[in-house]
């Protein structure tokens, strides 16, 4: 299959995709705030810069896009520039594995949510954070 966009146009489209404040993130944060759960967003002082965190309770939440983190359920490998994307997704997975390992060794409760979980049922996804063993 051939990409219907030029290489330059595809690059521009992909680079314009948000890394912060995505719709799934905003949905979860809105629900947490409504329930009185307080947090920091994208706190660079927490290793791995989680999407949502609470240092005093040592809770780190990562909201992963299904494409960018290679969700086993949703990820469909691109048909163009396959080697580049395969390497990129594998690096993302490896980096997340290392971040989770380090945070857990530091005593943090690490919660990972997938984009499809939040889109399907944001309330259930938010409850995973609210009712975690060390809730925000």
C-alpha positions, -999 to 999 in steps of 0.1 A, spaced: 0 0 0 13 35 -9 8 65 13 -15 91 -3 5 120 11 39 132 2 68 125 26 69 162 36 31 164 41 30 131 62 59 145 83 39 177 90 8 158 99 26 134 123 45 162 139 13 182 146 -1 154 168 -2 164 205 19 149 231 2 166 260 -33 176 269 -48 150 245 -86 143 246 -82 112 267 -60 131 292 -84 159 295 -113 135 300 -96 117 329 -83 149 345 -118 164 344 -133 134 361 -106 133 388 -110 170 395 -147 166 398 -142 138 424 -119 161 444 -87 143 434 -58 167 431 -28 162 410 0 177 389 1 173 352 33 166 333 55 172 364 91 172 352 103 167 388 88 131 387 109 106 368 94 99 334 72 130 334 39 112 340 7 126 325 -8 129 360 10 126 393 8 132 430 42 132 448 29 130 483 10 98 476 35 86 450 10 79 422 20 83 386 -5 79 358 5 74 321 -21 77 294 -8 60 264 -20 65 228 -27 32 212 -6 40 181 24 56 198 28 29 224 19 -1 203 -13 -12 220 -17 -50 216 -54 -45 209 -55 -15 186 -21 -10 170 -19 -14 133 15 -11 118 19 15 91 25 2 56 50 28 46 83 35 63 78 3 82 113 0 97 112 35 110 79 30 127 87 -4 141 119 10 157 101 41 170 73 21 187 97 -4 201 118 25 216 86 40 231 77 6 247 112 1 261 114 36 275 80 31 293 92 -2 306 123 14 321 103 43 336 78 20 352 105 -2 366 124 28 382 92 44 396 81 11 411 115 7 427 112 42 442 79 31 458 55 47 433 22 32 423 23 34 385 -10 33 366 -11 28 328 -42 36 309 -47 31 271 -64 55 249 -91 29 239 -99 23 276 -106 60 282 -125 65 249 -147 34 257 -155 43 293 -137 73 309 -154 68 343 -141 33 347 -106 44 336 -107 72 362 -119 48 389 -87 28 384 -68 59 396 -93 69 423 -94 34 439 -57 26 434 -40 15 466 -24 49 470 -50 72 454 -41 107 445 
